[in-house]
Amino acid sequence: MRAVLKRWWDSDIAWAWRRAPVAIAATVLLALLLIGSFGAGWVAPHNPFDLTQVELLDALLPPAWEANGLPTYLLGTDSQGRDLYSAILYGTRVSLLIGLASVLLSMAIGIVLGLISGYAGGRIDAFIMRIADVQLSFPAILIALLIDGVARAAVPREMHELIAFPVLIGAIALAGWPQYARTVRGSTLVEKNREYVQAARVIGVASPVIMFRHVLPNVLGPVLVLATVHLATAIITEATLS
């Protein structure tokens, strides 16, 4: 383990990170966000979901630094007496989990379809890309709302709470896959004509192996950049659907 950490510390990425104050500050902020959200049970002073910790008489209190504010409620309380700071920490954990899950699922769908489209070409490429073009002509939030509404209407009302998270994740993922598919397709069109792909074809390597073992690692760069932007969009969409 120590040898792995030392190799990472001596890598080009770690060297560039150590000399970028903005990157260091962003890493610290990200670490604090993750600790505060996923460790909300230990960090948050109150549990907004525990009714025994909710005091209606403390409703609508201002932040602690304002007049009539209480030190126990750093950011004040809502209309039901729940601590806003604790609610933000617990809510951030839910938003991050749904956002990460939906982005990963969207990436998986888009990468697979993009690889197939770019590598196979022809009618398969045209079919997949026309579906992506049609979906991209509508706002992603509208597609997510449509999928969410159809899913909720198709199941009994008593099951809505049980399927709430899977429906949110699926709706956001299905609304975002075309961006990944088009990005991966464009990179695959370039990579499939490279010498290493042609050499793999000559020696008889199967097409799925070429796509996922040789082409995929070389097209992940733009996908990872797109995923960081999509995560923020997914969290906003999750808040809208909720």
N, C-alpha and C positions, 0 to 999 in steps of 0.2 A: 504493500500500500504506500509506504514511504517513497519507494522508487518511482511509482506511478505519479505521485504528487510532485516529485522533483523533476520528472520529465516534463510534466505540464507546466511547472513554474519556469522551466528553461525554454519553453516553446515560443514560437514567434507571436502567437496570440497573447500569451501571458506577458511577454515583453512589451507589446504594443499597449496592452491594458494598463500596465504599471506606469506608463508614460502619458496617459490620457486622463487628466483630472475629471473631465466630464463623465467618462466611462466609469471611473471609480465612484463618483458621487451617485451615478445612476444605479450602480450595483448595490451600494449601501441602502439607497431608498427602496430598491426592489427587495432586499433582504428584510428590511423593516416591515414592508408591506406583507410579505409572506409570513413572517413571524407573527405579526399582529392579526392576520386573518386566520391562518390555520392553527394558531395557538390562542384563539379568542377565548377559549374556556379558561385559560390561565392568565391572559393579559387583561381581558375586559373586567372592569370592576363590578359589573352587574350582568345577569343573564336575562335578556329581554324576552325570552320565551318561558321563563319561570314566573308564573303569576304570583308566587309568594314574595318575589322581590319587587313587584310593581306597586307603587304607592300613588293612588289617584290624587291625593292631596298635593302631591309634588308635580302635577301636570303643568306643562307650558312654562317651566322655569327657564330663565335666560342662562347663557354660559356663565361659568364660574367667575370670570373676570368682570362681569357686569353687576350692576346693583341688583340686589335680591337673589343673586346666584349662589349656589351651594358648592363647596369644594368636592362633594361626592358626585356631582354631575358636571363633568368637565365642560361638555358642550351643551348642557341644558337637557330638558326633557321634552317629549312630545305631548300630544293631547291626552294620552293615556298614562302619563307618568313614567314612561320608559326612558332609560338613559340613552341619549342619542349617540354618544361615543361608543357605547357597547353595541348598540344596534348597527352602527356602521361597520364595526369589526366583524360581527357575525354575518352581516349582509355581504361584506366583501368576500368572505370565504365561499358563500354560495355562488356569487357571481363568477369568481375565479374558477371554481370547479366546473360550472356549466360552460363558461367560455372556453376553457382548455379542452374539455371533452368535445365540444362542438367543432372547434378548430381542428383537432386531431382527426375526427371523423370526416370533416370536410376535406382535409388534406388527403386522407386515404382514398376517398372517392375520386377527387380531382386528379391525383397522381396516377392512379390506375387507368382512368379514362384518357388522360393526356398522353400517357405512354403508348397505350394501344392506338390512339388516334394518330399520333405522330409517327410511330414505327410502321403501322400497317398501311396508312394512307388510303387512297382510293375512296370507295363508297363508305367504308367504315369511318374514315376520317370526316367525310362530308356529313354523315349522319350525326355523329357525336357533336361536331362543331355547330351544326344548325340548331340542335337542341340547346347548346350553350348560348348561342346567339339570341335565340328566342327568350331564354330566361334572363339574359343580361339586359334585354330591352325593358325589363321591369325592375323597379327598385327592390333591393334585397329584402328590405323590411316588409314590403308588400307580399313577397313570396312566402316569407316566414309566417306572416299573419294568416295567409291563406292555408298553409299546411297545418298550422296550429289549430285553426278553426275547424278544418275538415276532420282532423284527428279527434278533437274533443266532441264533435257531433257524431262520430262513428262509434263511440263507446258509451256505455251507460253513465249517467251523472254520478253515481256513487263511486265510480272508478276514476274520476277526474284527478283526485289528489294522488292516487297511486301512479298515474302515468304522467303527472305534471312535468317532472324532470326529464324523463326520456323523450317526451313530445317536444319540449323546449330544445333539447340537444339536437334531435332529428330535424326539427324545423330550421334551426340556424345552420346546420350542416348542409342540408339540401339547398338552402338559399345561397350558399357561398362556394360550392364546388366548381362552378364554371370558371372562376378566376384562376384557380389552381390548374384546371385542365388546360386552359389556353396558354398559361405560362409554361407548363411542362411540355405541351405539344410543340411550342416554338423552339424550345431548347432541344427537344428530341429530334426535330427535323434537321438540326445542325449536327448533333452528335452521331446520328445513324450513318452519316456519310464519312465519318472519321475512319482512319486506318485500323484502329483497334477493333471496331465493330465489323469491318470487312474481314479482318483476319479471323475473328470468331465465327463468322459465317462460313469461311472457307474450311475450317477444321470441323464443321458440323455441329456447332453449339446451337441448341434449340432457341427459338426466338424468345420465349418467355425468360429464359436464363439470360440472354443478352440484354433484354429490357431491364430486368430487375437487378442483375448483378453487375452489369457493365455500364449501361446508360444511366440508370437511376442515380448512382452516386455523383455523377457529373452534372445533373440538372437540379440538385437540391438547393444550391445557393440561392437563386431567386425565390424558390418556394419558401425557404425559411424567413427571408425578408418579408415576403407577402404575409406569412403567418403572424408575424409580430404586429402588423397593421390590422389584420383581420381579427386578432384577439380583442382589440379595443372595440371594433365594430360589433363583435359578437356579444360583448358585455352590454353595450348600449341596446342592442336588439333584445337581449334577455330582459333588461329592465323595462323595455316597452311592452313585451309580451306578458310580463308578470303583472 
